[in-house]
């Protein structure tokens, strides 16, 4: 009896190893894929990071690490293997992400209308050194009236790096020193700014 139990236990332990990978052994099928952000508008030359999220047949959800990204028109918008898209020319294109035979998509509209202003949000936030970080976003207003998220298409900067740094995606991180720093979002000659205050 003990021998049979040991054999069953050994089989249970070895099955995941005998598969091509543990992921294959515990694999749950994908029911659908959603691509975000949905239906964005971009200015030519701007970049946008896309994310693909899967809903599985058991109801669970998760972000896909390496789906296959494609564009319906590379002359309008190009997308690389990591989901970073670059607006090439005016028009529209469908961005798709697929994995395991399931795909999801969204439509991207590219405009060449000049950018007239940028708005940063939140405005003048305060964080503590314990809170550590603050995500900023940038919204662009174009001359044709289009308003869209351009967080990943602007250059971010912090006036005092001893108070906080800011990443290329607008994530400000407190360094440890209390004080204030000016966070700027820049696109060409258009600049917007806000003050980030860091407290102990």
C-alpha positions in Angstrom: 0.0 0.0 0.0 2.8 2.4 0.9 4.4 1.6 -2.4 1.3 2.5 -4.4 0.9 5.8 -2.5 4.6 6.6 -3.2 4.1 5.8 -6.9 1.0 8.1 -7.2 2.9 10.9 -5.4 5.9 10.5 -7.7 3.6 10.7 -10.7 1.9 13.8 -9.4 5.3 15.5 -8.9 6.7 14.4 -12.2 3.7 15.3 -14.5 4.5 19.0 -14.7 8.1 18.2 -15.5 7.2 15.8 -18.2 5.1 18.5 -19.9 7.0 20.9 -22.2 6.6 23.5 -19.4 4.6 23.9 -16.1 2.5 26.5 -17.9 1.4 23.8 -20.4 0.4 21.5 -17.5 -1.7 24.1 -15.7 -2.8 25.9 -18.9 -6.3 27.5 -18.9 -7.8 28.5 -22.2 -8.3 32.1 -23.1 -11.9 33.2 -23.7 -11.3 36.8 -24.9 -8.7 39.5 -25.2 -9.1 43.2 -24.6 -6.7 45.8 -25.9 -6.2 49.0 -24.0 -6.3 51.9 -24.2 -9.5 51.6 -26.3 -9.8 53.7 -29.5 -7.1 56.2 -28.8 -6.3 59.2 -31.0 -2.6 60.0 -31.6 -0.7 62.8 -33.2 1.8 61.8 -36.0 5.1 61.0 -34.4 3.6 60.2 -31.0 4.0 56.8 -29.3 1.4 54.8 -27.3 2.0 51.7 -25.2 -0.8 49.1 -25.6 -1.7 46.4 -23.2 -3.5 43.1 -23.9 -5.6 41.6 -21.0 -7.0 38.1 -21.2 -10.2 36.8 -19.7 -9.9 33.0 -19.2 -12.6 30.4 -19.4 -12.5 29.9 -15.7 -13.4 33.6 -15.2 -9.9 34.8 -14.1 -8.2 37.7 -15.8 -4.6 38.7 -16.4 -2.3 40.8 -18.5 -0.6 38.9 -21.3 3.2 39.0 -21.2 4.0 38.4 -24.8 1.0 38.4 -27.2 1.6 38.8 -31.0 0.9 42.4 -31.9 -0.1 43.4 -35.4 -1.4 46.5 -37.2 -3.8 46.6 -40.2 -1.9 49.5 -41.7 1.8 50.0 -40.9 1.8 53.1 -43.1 -0.5 54.7 -40.5 0.6 53.2 -37.3 3.5 50.9 -36.6 3.6 48.5 -33.5 6.5 46.5 -32.2 6.7 43.2 -30.4 6.2 44.8 -27.0 3.0 46.7 -27.9 4.5 50.1 -28.4 2.9 51.9 -31.3 4.2 54.8 -33.3 1.9 57.1 -35.2 3.2 57.4 -38.8 0.6 59.2 -40.8 -2.9 60.5 -40.7 -5.6 57.9 -40.9 -6.9 54.9 -38.9 -5.7 51.4 -38.3 -6.6 48.4 -36.2 -4.2 47.2 -33.6 -4.6 43.6 -32.7 -3.2 41.3 -30.0 -3.4 37.5 -30.3 -2.5 34.5 -28.3 -3.5 30.8 -28.4 -5.8 31.5 -31.4 -7.7 34.2 -29.7 -7.4 37.9 -30.6 -8.6 41.3 -29.5 -8.3 44.7 -31.2 -8.9 48.4 -31.0 -9.0 51.2 -33.6 -6.4 53.9 -33.5 -7.0 57.3 -35.2 -4.0 59.3 -36.2 -4.2 63.1 -36.8 -1.7 65.6 -38.0 -3.5 68.5 -36.4 -1.0 70.6 -34.4 -1.0 70.3 -30.6 -2.1 73.6 -29.0 -1.9 72.8 -25.3 -1.1 70.1 -22.6 -2.9 69.5 -19.3 -1.2 67.6 -16.5 -3.2 65.7 -13.9 -3.4 65.5 -11.0 -2.7 69.2 -10.5 -0.2 70.1 -7.7 -0.5 66.9 -5.7 1.2 66.2 -2.3 2.7 62.9 -1.4 4.7 61.6 1.5 8.1 59.9 1.3 6.3 56.8 2.6 3.8 57.0 -0.3 6.8 57.0 -2.6 5.3 57.7 -6.0 2.7 59.6 -8.0 1.5 58.8 -11.5 0.9 61.8 -13.8 -1.0 61.9 -17.0 -0.9 64.3 -19.9 -3.9 65.3 -22.0 -3.3 67.0 -25.4 -5.7 69.5 -27.0 -5.2 69.7 -30.8 -6.2 72.5 -33.1 -9.0 70.4 -34.6 -10.6 70.1 -31.2 -9.4 66.5 -30.6 -8.6 65.8 -26.9 -6.6 62.7 -26.1 -4.2 61.1 -23.7 -0.6 61.8 -24.7 1.1 60.6 -21.5 3.5 58.4 -23.4 4.1 60.9 -26.2 5.6 63.7 -24.2 8.9 64.2 -22.5 8.7 64.3 -18.7 11.1 66.1 -16.4 11.6 67.1 -12.8 13.2 70.4 -11.7 14.7 69.0 -8.5 15.9 65.4 -8.8 16.8 65.4 -5.0 13.1 65.6 -4.3 11.6 63.4 -7.0 12.5 61.8 -10.3 10.0 61.2 -13.1 10.0 58.3 -15.7 9.2 58.5 -19.4 5.7 57.3 -18.6 5.0 60.1 -16.1 5.6 58.1 -12.9 7.2 60.4 -10.3 9.1 58.8 -7.5 10.1 60.5 -4.2 13.8 60.2 -3.6 13.8 60.9 0.2 14.1 64.6 0.6 11.1 66.7 1.5 10.4 69.7 -0.7 8.8 70.7 -4.0 9.7 70.1 -7.6 8.2 71.2 -10.8 7.0 68.4 -13.1 6.9 69.3 -16.7 5.5 67.6 -19.8 6.9 68.8 -23.1 6.1 68.2 -26.7 8.0 70.4 -29.2 7.4 74.0 -28.0 4.3 73.1 -26.0 5.1 72.8 -22.2 2.8 72.2 -19.2 3.9 72.0 -15.6 2.6 71.3 -12.1 4.1 71.2 -8.7 4.7 68.0 -6.8 5.2 68.5 -3.0 6.9 65.7 -1.0 6.5 65.6 2.8 7.9 63.4 5.5 
